[in-house]
Amino acid sequence: MTPLDIMLVCGAILGTFGGGAGLVSLGRHRGLSDRVQTLEDDIKHSLRDLKQDGERTRELLHVIVRGHMADKS
């Protein structure tokens, strides 16, 4: 799976938990409120980490390509 695929899956999961949070806010499942909030925070943190990893990977790829092009010159 590419980082984009992972981010899309996490986004779908986050949307699902957002719906759960809506039910909690209506007062139907008060016991789930803390767990839903914790899971949302974990998913947001994971998405930030994936974005940072993608940026670092892109930077490393550019360095490698530049180095390879310098060797060919």
C-alpha positions as MATLAB code, in Angstrom:
seq = 'MTPLDIMLVCGAILGTFGGGAGLVSLGRHRGLSDRVQTLEDDIKHSLRDLKQDGERTRELLHVIVRGHMADKS';
ca = [
       0.000    0.000    0.000;
       1.191    3.448   -0.817;
       1.074    6.247    1.737;
      -1.867    7.725   -0.187;
      -3.804    4.445    0.113;
      -3.106    4.339    3.829;
      -4.239    7.947    4.239;
      -7.476    7.218    2.359;
      -8.206    4.210    4.566;
      -7.456    6.220    7.707;
      -9.713    8.996    6.406;
     -12.546    6.514    5.949;
     -11.980    5.198    9.451;
     -11.899    8.744   10.817;
     -15.214    9.466    9.066;
     -16.726    6.371   10.629;
     -15.612    7.421   14.072;
     -16.872   10.925   13.366;
     -20.334    9.389   12.871;
     -19.894    7.551   16.167;
     -18.929   10.824   17.795;
     -22.165   12.327   16.452;
     -24.161    9.601   18.198;
     -22.210   10.206   21.374;
     -22.931   13.926   21.185;
     -26.634   13.099   20.999;
     -26.233   11.329   24.309;
     -27.103    7.850   23.044;
     -23.806    6.208   23.958;
     -22.167    8.262   26.675;
     -19.738    5.477   27.627;
     -18.161    5.532   24.165;
     -17.362    9.237   24.137;
     -13.869    8.962   25.611;
     -12.944    5.961   23.478;
     -14.125    7.635   20.275;
     -12.167   10.780   21.099;
      -9.031    8.748   21.840;
      -9.338    6.822   18.575;
      -9.857   10.023   16.591;
      -6.767   11.552   18.173;
      -4.736    8.417   17.384;
      -5.879    8.435   13.760;
      -5.098   12.136   13.343;
      -1.633   11.533   14.809;
      -1.073    8.582   12.442;
      -2.122   10.682    9.453;
       0.332   13.438   10.451;
       3.104   10.834   10.752;
       2.277    9.387    7.315;
       2.374   12.845    5.764;
       5.759   13.565    7.334;
       7.110   10.183    6.182;
       5.918   10.898    2.646;
       7.645   14.282    2.657;
      10.892   12.753    3.926;
      10.698    9.974    1.332;
      10.150   12.513   -1.451;
      13.137   14.567   -0.265;
      15.338   11.463   -0.118;
      14.243   10.452   -3.616;
      15.188   13.895   -4.952;
      18.631   13.643   -3.337;
      19.169   10.201   -4.855;
      18.076   11.355   -8.320;
      20.273   14.446   -8.154;
      23.224   12.303   -7.067;
      22.575    9.812   -9.865;
      22.342   12.595  -12.450;
      25.668   14.029  -11.234;
      27.308   10.614  -11.704;
      26.085   10.444  -15.323;
      27.493   13.870  -16.247;
];
